[in-house]
Amino acid sequence: MTKIVSVHSFRGGTGKSNSSANIAAKLAASGKRVGVVDTDVQSPGIHVLFGFDEQMNGKMLNDYLYGNCPITDAAHDVTDRLPSVAPGGQLFLVPSSIKAADIAKVLRQGYDVELLNEGFRSLAKGLNLDVLIIDTHPGLNEETLLSITISDVLLLILRPDKQDYQGTAVTVDIARRLEVPELLLLVNKVPSNADRAAVAADVSAAYGAEVAGVLPLSEDIVSNASGGLFSITSPDHIWSQTVAQVAERVGR
């Protein structure tokens, strides 16, 4: 059975897509069949981390949402982006279109969010996935709520920032009302001089939820500038080691 993991943040700029991509890559490298869906159709970006640019070829999530193809046809096999993969591991990406006309269509017409959720199930079954990671749109909207509802795990990403803390509190409350089976927190962009264990303890106590990891604010990540999967190219970095721990926890 496929484990569905929604990666979400109340506000933008938390590093959600970067975390989603790297967690997915680590899971695939460990031998799991993993799919990643970029549901941030208004401002897509996760494709960049897998080496795609605005000239992406092939079907996109948009094609599925407007009835032009099955969602499995929009799944790009990106396993070759990983230098080594344990037997059985495979990584698929369903990107959203970066074309201005396609984004404008989404903003103007919207889309059937129920169809999107049906697509998650079809993708999981059609590709025989062990884990499906949903990279959500920040904030709370109908799409996000439905994605949370069908998730086995909700991984909430927040920064050590008062606005993030307040927004995350709202999201945690909603997730509990929706009875999400497993709620995990990931604290990102924590100053390097902070006691990460203390941060984890404080955040866990504040929300009454498990903290899967605390990612340091790193100039190396900033310099990487979404230029690839940092946890794969620099596996010994403390950031990458923490991502690996989060991936292991999410994939249990």
C-alpha positions, -999 to 999 in steps of 0.1 A, spaced: 0 0 0 13 35 -9 21 59 19 8 94 10 28 122 25 17 158 21 45 184 26 30 217 36 37 251 51 14 279 61 35 305 44 58 305 14 96 307 16 100 279 41 120 257 17 90 233 12 98 223 -23 135 219 -17 127 197 13 101 176 -6 125 170 -35 154 160 -13 133 137 9 119 120 -22 154 115 -36 167 100 -3 137 76 -2 142 65 -38 180 61 -32 172 38 -3 153 14 -26 117 27 -26 95 36 -55 86 72 -50 64 97 -67 65 135 -63 36 157 -74 40 195 -77 5 207 -68 16 243 -65 2 250 -100 0 287 -94 38 290 -88 55 257 -97 92 252 -90 102 218 -78 110 207 -114 141 230 -112 157 208 -86 155 178 -109 172 197 -137 142 208 -158 138 244 -171 109 263 -186 113 243 -218 102 211 -202 89 185 -227 62 160 -221 29 160 -202 24 180 -171 -1 179 -142 -20 206 -160 -27 182 -189 -42 157 -165 -63 184 -147 -79 195 -180 -86 160 -193 -58 157 -218 -41 126 -205 -40 101 -176 -19 113 -147 6 85 -152 15 100 -186 26 131 -168 50 112 -145 86 118 -156 111 91 -145 139 111 -129 158 82 -113 188 90 -135 193 122 -115 205 101 -86 241 88 -87 232 55 -71 199 38 -62 194 7 -41 177 -22 -59 140 -15 -65 143 23 -61 128 46 -86 118 82 -86 90 99 -106 81 136 -109 47 150 -119 56 186 -126 32 216 -131 36 237 -162 57 269 -159 43 283 -191 26 317 -185 -5 307 -205 -10 275 -184 -6 294 -151 -30 321 -163 -56 294 -172 -54 279 -137 -58 313 -122 -87 322 -145 -106 289 -146 -94 269 -116 -96 231 -117 -115 202 -101 -97 195 -68 -116 162 -65 -101 151 -98 -66 160 -84 -72 137 -55 -84 109 -78 -52 114 -97 -31 108 -65 -47 74 -61 -44 66 -98 -7 75 -98 0 55 -67 -16 24 -82 -4 29 -117 32 32 -108 31 8 -78 45 35 -55 58 29 -20 56 66 -12 37 95 -28 49 129 -18 26 158 -25 43 192 -26 14 215 -17 6 251 -23 13 272 8 -15 283 29 -50 268 34 -73 263 4 -96 236 -8 -69 217 -26 -47 217 5 -75 205 27 -84 176 5 -47 166 1 -44 167 39 -75 146 43 -62 117 21 -27 118 36 -12 92 59 15 117 70 14 155 71 49 170 72 45 206 82 75 229 76 81 261 96 108 286 102 117 300 137 95 330 129 64 343 148 43 345 117 52 309 108 45 297 144 10 313 144 1 300 109 14 265 118 -7 264 149 -38 270 127 -27 242 103 -20 218 132 -55 224 146 -71 218 112 -51 186 106 -62 173 140 -98 181 132 -94 162 99 -79 133 119 -46 130 99 -31 97 110 4 111 115 15 147 120 52 156 119 70 189 121 102 200 103 118 232 114 139 249 87 164 277 84 174 276 121 204 299 129 236 280 131 244 292 166 210 278 179 208 246 200 189 225 175 179 199 202 164 227 223 146 241 193 131 206 186 120 203 222 104 237 223 85 233 190 74 198 200 61 211 233 44 241 217 24 220 192 22 186 210 36 169 179 68 151 169 96 171 153 111 150 126 141 173 121 157 207 125 175 220 95 202 246 99 203 278 80 232 271 57 251 294 33 259 262 13 221 257 6 217 293 -3 247 291 -27 232 259 -42 203 282 -53 180 253 -63 208 241 -86 201 204 -78 195 179 -50 219 191 -23 214 160 -1 226 138 -30 255 159 -41 267 167 -6 256 137 15 280 144 44 267 179 51 247 183 83 217 196 63 218 165 41 222 142 71 192 157 87 172 153 55 182 117 54 169 112 90 136 129 81 132 107 50 138 76 71 112 87 96 86 96 69 92 63 50 87 40 80 
